[in-house]
Amino acid sequence: MALLQIRVDEELKNKANAIFSELGIDLSTAVRMFLKKSVQEGGIPFDTKINQSTLNAILAVDKMRTISEKNGNSEMSLEEINEEIRLARRERKNRI
């Protein structure tokens, strides 16, 4: 087995990782799939796609997950989240 190293822009890598994660694969698997399909077809294949709005949603969810983890509330249950919302609404109403 050979090792393949490539340099890519970090933003490009992150966007590609988001797509491949949504497809249920990692970056290395995606590159291997690309190489095998290229050899099979004798050219560059571009059959599997996610539309731009789906990609934007994936990236937004990933960003929200990162923010949630930084704030220490990534493990909250739906009931806890709803209670936080109720409390925030009550506080906002009391300020008005």
C-alpha positions in Angstrom: 0.0 0.0 0.0 1.3 3.5 -0.9 0.9 6.7 1.1 -0.6 9.7 -0.8 -0.1 13.2 0.6 -1.6 16.3 -0.9 -1.8 19.9 0.1 -5.2 21.7 -0.1 -6.7 24.9 1.3 -8.1 24.3 4.8 -11.5 25.7 3.8 -11.7 23.3 0.8 -10.8 20.4 3.1 -13.4 21.3 5.7 -16.1 21.7 3.0 -15.2 18.4 1.5 -15.2 16.7 4.9 -18.7 18.0 5.5 -19.9 16.5 2.3 -18.3 13.2 2.8 -19.5 13.0 6.4 -23.0 13.5 5.2 -22.5 10.7 2.7 -21.2 8.5 5.5 -17.5 8.3 4.5 -14.3 9.9 5.5 -11.9 11.9 3.3 -9.4 9.0 2.7 -12.3 6.7 1.6 -13.6 9.4 -0.7 -10.2 9.9 -2.3 -9.8 6.1 -2.8 -13.3 6.0 -4.4 -12.3 8.8 -6.7 -9.1 7.1 -7.8 -10.8 3.7 -8.3 -13.6 5.3 -10.3 -11.2 7.4 -12.4 -9.3 4.2 -13.3 -12.5 2.3 -14.0 -13.9 5.1 -16.3 -10.6 6.2 -17.8 -11.2 9.8 -16.8 -12.4 12.0 -14.0 -15.9 11.0 -12.7 -18.2 13.6 -11.1 -21.5 11.7 -10.6 -22.1 12.0 -6.8 -23.2 15.5 -5.8 -24.9 17.4 -3.0 -26.6 20.6 -4.1 -25.3 23.9 -2.7 -28.3 24.5 -0.3 -27.8 21.1 1.3 -24.0 21.8 1.7 -24.8 25.1 3.3 -27.2 23.4 5.7 -24.5 20.8 6.6 -21.9 23.5 7.2 -24.4 25.5 9.3 -25.2 22.5 11.5 -21.5 21.7 11.9 -20.8 25.3 13.0 -23.7 25.2 15.5 -22.3 21.9 16.8 -18.9 23.5 17.3 -20.4 26.5 19.1 -22.6 24.3 21.3 -19.5 22.2 22.3 -17.6 25.4 23.1 -20.4 26.6 25.3 -20.7 23.3 27.1 -24.3 22.5 26.1 -23.8 19.9 23.4 -25.2 17.1 25.6 -28.4 18.8 26.5 -31.7 16.9 26.1 -34.6 18.3 24.1 -36.4 19.0 27.3 -33.5 20.9 28.7 -33.2 23.0 25.5 -36.9 23.8 25.6 -36.7 24.8 29.3 -33.8 27.2 28.4 -35.9 28.7 25.7 -38.9 29.1 28.1 -36.7 30.8 30.7 -35.1 33.1 28.1 -38.6 34.1 26.8 -39.8 34.7 30.3 -36.7 37.0 31.0 -37.2 38.9 27.8 -40.9 39.4 28.5 -40.1 40.7 32.1 -37.7 43.2 30.6 -40.3 44.7 28.3 
